Amino acid sequence: MVPGRTADEIDGLRRALSSAEIGRIGPHVTLVPPVNVGDDDLPAACDLIREAAAAFPPLRLELGPASSFLPRNPVCYLAVSGEQRFVEALSRLAGLLRSGPLAVPASRQQLAFVPHVTINQHMASERIAPAVAALDGYRAPVVFEGVTLLEFVETERRWHGLFEAPFLQGAVVGRGGVEIELSLSDRLDPVAAEWSRQAWGEYELGQFGPGARPDEPFAITARVAAELAGVAEGEIRGPVCRLARLMVGAQWRGAGVGTQLLRAIEHHAVERGCERVRLEALVGSRAEGFYGGRGYESVVRLPRWRQERDFVVMERSL
């Protein structure tokens, strides 16, 4: 995935060229074209990506200028270039990944690997040449830090990040005793996530007994005339309903949307057998006043809870 501000910049180019992919998939260099991977093969796919990525350093490359795949395909893209060693490493990485559970079926047309970042996948042919000319001077240096496995969610028609593998081996600590490899990523891979879920369930069973209820996440969406106006998210934790986030669009503040969301949360909490709703609010903020005016009381202060700012835990009995 293209990192940071460069991704935002490329999204601007995609928007200017009327790309339909904005919001469906972030700017990226495709190493393996879309393939079907069964649930049983997902752990092996993650292992393959992890092992392949561990053999490469971060890749310092350059994006641009614009080009196209005409006349074969009406695709406008940014070329990927840079030092030969990094470009060759990118090609070797793609070759390593196109195997095992990520192998492209033999029945599919095999195309040569051309590293690129797509900016419009289905562009009117007559518009491509002017776009390529206009972006002839575009260059963006980037450093890719790892490989991301994307999953297409059919119900949303979007690609979501499922697993990330950093380049180079994770740090190994504890030499002389048990050697432990530590790797940092934005999220757990599917195998680790399932292990964490089971381990946490066993921990809760030991701590709270067999009668303990598992956490139950919830999300409530508010719309006005089909327009998204606000959302609320949280989880049921036994007798406590924790409100993690409540947001109302700027144009709907003061119209009662937040109050109705809060009441819907409380109603859901009662239905799930909760005794109280709990939340955190920034001290002195509008949110603290909002909840205080609706029956919530401060029970404990949290010094430097976020961004070095004090928060307060608030509760309301149901």
C-alpha positions in Angstrom: 0.0 0.0 0.0 1.3 3.5 -0.9 2.1 5.1 2.5 1.0 8.3 4.2 0.5 11.6 2.4 1.6 10.2 -0.9 -1.5 8.0 -0.9 -3.7 11.1 -0.3 -2.0 12.9 -3.1 -2.6 10.0 -5.5 -6.2 9.8 -4.4 -6.4 13.5 -5.6 -5.1 12.4 -9.0 -7.5 9.6 -9.1 -10.4 11.9 -8.2 -9.3 14.3 -11.0 -9.4 11.5 -13.5 -12.8 10.3 -12.2 -11.6 7.0 -10.9 -14.3 4.7 -9.6 -11.8 3.0 -7.3 -11.6 5.7 -4.8 -13.0 4.4 -1.5 -12.9 0.8 -2.8 -9.2 0.2 -2.6 -6.3 2.4 -1.5 -3.4 3.3 -3.9 -1.1 0.3 -4.1 1.3 -1.7 -6.1 -0.2 -5.1 -7.0 2.1 -8.0 -6.3 -0.4 -10.8 -6.8 -3.6 -10.3 -8.9 -6.9 -11.2 -7.2 -7.1 -14.9 -6.4 -9.6 -17.0 -4.5 -8.1 -18.3 -1.2 -10.2 -20.7 0.9 -10.5 -20.1 4.7 -8.5 -23.3 5.3 -5.6 -21.9 3.1 -5.6 -18.5 4.7 -3.0 -19.4 7.4 -0.7 -20.8 4.7 -1.1 -17.6 2.7 -0.2 -15.4 5.7 2.9 -17.6 6.4 3.9 -17.3 2.7 3.6 -13.5 2.9 5.4 -13.3 6.2 8.3 -15.4 5.1 8.7 -13.6 1.8 8.6 -10.2 3.3 11.1 -11.1 5.9 13.8 -11.6 3.2 13.6 -8.1 1.9 14.6 -4.6 3.2 12.3 -1.7 3.0 11.9 -0.7 -0.7 12.9 2.8 -1.7 11.1 3.5 -5.0 9.7 6.4 -7.0 6.2 6.7 -8.4 5.7 8.5 -11.7 5.5 9.6 -14.4 2.1 8.5 -15.7 1.7 5.9 -18.4 -0.9 3.6 -19.8 -1.5 0.0 -21.0 -3.1 1.1 -24.2 -4.0 -0.4 -26.6 -4.3 -3.6 -24.5 -6.2 -2.0 -21.6 -7.7 1.4 -20.9 -5.7 1.8 -17.7 -3.9 5.0 -16.7 -1.2 4.4 -14.1 1.9 5.8 -12.3 5.1 3.9 -13.2 7.3 2.5 -10.4 11.0 3.1 -10.7 14.1 3.6 -8.6 17.5 2.1 -7.9 17.9 -1.2 -9.8 18.4 -3.2 -6.7 15.1 -2.1 -5.3 13.2 -2.5 -8.6 14.6 -6.0 -8.9 13.8 -6.8 -5.3 10.2 -5.8 -6.0 10.0 -8.2 -9.0 11.6 -11.1 -7.0 9.1 -10.4 -4.2 6.2 -10.7 -6.6 7.5 -13.9 -8.0 7.9 -15.4 -4.5 4.3 -14.5 -3.5 2.7 -15.9 -6.7 3.0 -19.5 -5.4 1.2 -21.9 -3.1 -2.2 -20.6 -2.0 -1.6 -17.3 -3.8 -0.7 -18.9 -7.1 -2.5 -17.5 -10.2 -4.5 -20.3 -11.8 -2.9 -21.8 -14.9 -6.2 -21.2 -16.8 -5.8 -17.4 -16.4 -3.8 -15.4 -18.8 -0.3 -15.0 -17.4 0.9 -11.4 -17.8 4.4 -10.0 -17.2 4.9 -8.2 -13.9 4.8 -4.4 -14.5 5.0 -2.6 -11.2 2.6 0.3 -11.2 0.0 2.3 -9.2 -3.3 2.4 -11.0 -5.0 5.9 -11.0 -7.9 4.9 -13.3 -8.6 1.4 -14.3 -11.4 2.0 -16.8 -10.7 5.3 -18.5 -12.1 6.6 -21.8 -9.3 5.9 -24.3 -9.4 9.4 -25.7 -8.7 10.9 -22.2 -5.7 8.8 -21.4 -3.1 10.6 -23.7 -4.0 14.1 -22.3 -3.8 12.7 -18.7 -0.4 11.1 -19.3 0.9 14.3 -20.8 -0.4 16.4 -17.9 1.2 14.1 -15.4 4.5 13.8 -17.2 6.3 15.7 -14.5 4.8 13.9 -11.5 7.3 12.1 -9.2 6.8 10.9 -5.7 9.5 9.1 -3.7 8.1 6.4 -1.4 9.4 3.8 1.0 7.4 0.6 1.2 7.7 -1.0 4.7 5.9 -4.2 4.1 3.3 -6.3 2.3 -0.5 -6.1 2.9 -3.0 -8.9 2.1 -6.3 -7.4 1.0 -9.7 -9.1 1.2 -12.6 -8.2 -1.1 -15.8 -7.8 0.9 -18.6 -8.5 -1.5 -21.4 -6.9 0.6 -19.5 -3.6 0.6 -17.8 -3.9 -2.8 -14.6 -2.8 -1.1 -11.1 -4.2 -0.4 -10.1 -4.3 3.3 -6.6 -4.9 4.8 -6.6 -8.3 6.3 -2.9 -8.9 7.2 0.4 -7.0 7.1 3.9 -8.4 7.0 6.8 -6.0 7.6 10.0 -6.3 5.6 13.0 -7.9 7.3 12.8 -10.3 10.2 11.1 -9.1 13.4 13.3 -8.3 16.3 14.6 -11.3 18.1 15.1 -10.8 21.9 16.1 -13.1 24.8 19.1 -14.7 23.2 20.7 -17.1 25.5 17.3 -18.3 26.7 14.1 -18.5 24.7 14.6 -16.6 21.4 11.5 -14.5 20.8 10.7 -12.9 17.5 8.7 -9.7 17.8 7.1 -8.1 14.8 5.1 -4.8 14.7 2.0 -4.3 12.5 -1.2 -2.4 12.5 -3.3 -5.5 13.2 -3.0 -9.2 14.1 -2.9 -11.6 11.2 -5.9 -14.0 11.1 -4.1 -16.9 12.8 -2.8 -14.6 15.7 -6.3 -13.0 15.9 -8.0 -16.4 16.4 -5.4 -17.4 18.9 -5.9 -14.2 20.8 -9.7 -14.7 20.8 -9.4 -18.2 22.2 -6.7 -17.2 24.8 -8.8 -14.3 26.0 -11.8 -16.5 26.3 -9.8 -18.9 28.5 -8.5 -16.0 30.6 -12.0 -14.6 31.2 -13.3 -18.1 32.1 -10.5 -18.4 34.7 -11.0 -15.0 36.1 -14.8 -14.6 36.1 -16.1 -18.2 36.0 -18.2 -20.1 33.5 -21.2 -17.8 34.0 -19.3 -14.8 32.5 -20.8 -13.3 29.4 -18.5 -12.6 26.5 -18.3 -9.0 25.3 -21.0 -8.2 22.8 -20.1 -5.3 20.4 -22.8 -3.1 19.0 -23.2 -0.3 16.5 -26.1 2.1 16.0 -26.4 4.3 12.9 -28.6 7.4 12.6 -29.8 8.7 9.3 -32.0 11.6 8.3 -33.8 11.3 5.0 -31.3 8.6 4.0 -28.3 10.8 4.9 -25.9 9.6 7.5 -26.2 11.8 10.5 -24.4 10.0 13.3 -23.1 6.7 14.7 -22.6 5.1 18.1 -20.4 2.1 18.9 -19.6 0.1 22.0 -19.9 -3.3 23.7 -21.9 -5.0 26.3 -19.6 -6.1 29.2 -21.7 -8.2 31.5 -23.8 -5.7 33.6 -22.1 -2.7 32.0 -22.8 -1.2 28.6 -19.6 0.7 27.5 -20.1 3.5 25.0 -16.9 3.7 23.1 -17.8 6.4 20.5 -20.7 8.6 19.7 -20.4 11.0 16.8 -22.9 13.3 15.1 -22.4 15.1 11.8 -21.7 18.9 12.2 -24.9 19.8 10.3 -27.0 17.7 12.6 -25.7 18.9 16.0 -28.4 20.4 18.1 -31.1 18.6 16.2 -31.5 15.8 18.7 -29.6 13.2 16.8 -27.1 12.6 19.6 -29.8 12.4 22.3 -31.7 9.8 20.2 -28.6 7.8 19.7 -27.9 7.8 23.4 -31.4 6.7 24.2 -31.1 3.9 21.7 -27.9 2.8 23.4 -29.6 2.8 26.8 -32.6 0.9 25.5 -30.3 -1.7 24.0 -28.4 -1.9 27.3 -31.6 -2.6 29.2 -32.7 -5.3 26.7 -29.3 -7.0 27.2 -29.7 -6.9 31.0 -27.2 -4.1 31.8 -27.4 -2.1 35.0 -25.5 1.0 33.8 -23.9 2.7 30.8 -20.3 3.9 31.1 -18.2 6.1 28.9 -15.2 8.4 28.9 -15.3 12.1 28.1 -12.7 14.9 27.8 -12.7 17.1 30.9 -14.3 20.4 30.2 -15.5 19.4 26.7 -18.8 19.7 25.0 -19.2 16.0 25.3 -18.9 16.1 29.1 -21.6 18.7 29.3 -23.8 16.8 26.9 -23.7 13.6 28.9 -23.9 15.5 32.2 -27.2 17.1 31.0 -28.6 13.6 30.3 -28.1 12.1 33.7 -24.5 10.9 33.6 -22.3 11.5 36.6 -18.5 11.6 36.9 -17.1 8.7 38.9 -13.4 8.9 38.4 -10.8 11.2 36.7 -8.3 9.8 34.2 -5.2 12.0 34.2 -3.4 12.4 30.7 -5.7 9.7 29.3 -5.3 10.7 25.6 -3.1 13.2 24.0 -1.9 14.3 27.4 -5.4 15.5 28.2 -7.5 14.5 31.3 -10.6 12.5 30.8 -13.4 11.6 33.2 -15.3 8.3 33.4 -19.1 8.9 33.5 -21.9 6.6 34.3 -25.7 6.5 34.4 -27.7 3.8 36.2 -30.5 2.2 34.1 
